[in-house]
């Protein structure tokens, strides 16, 4: 899946004028979570399975 076919949304933790912002998209076909830099969307992005993303979020929330 290309990043242009994903519906990206900005993280609620990212401010409008912050230098460090991320966008997230979820691929509907396989629930893969994609993460990219919202200030430079053409750079590399990360992709996580739904299980690994849930584990990361649980860890980060502690």
Secondary structure, DSSP 8 states (H G I E B T S, - for coil): --GGGS--EE-TT--SS-SS-EEEEEETTTTEEEEEETT-TTS--EEE-HHHHHHHHHHHT-
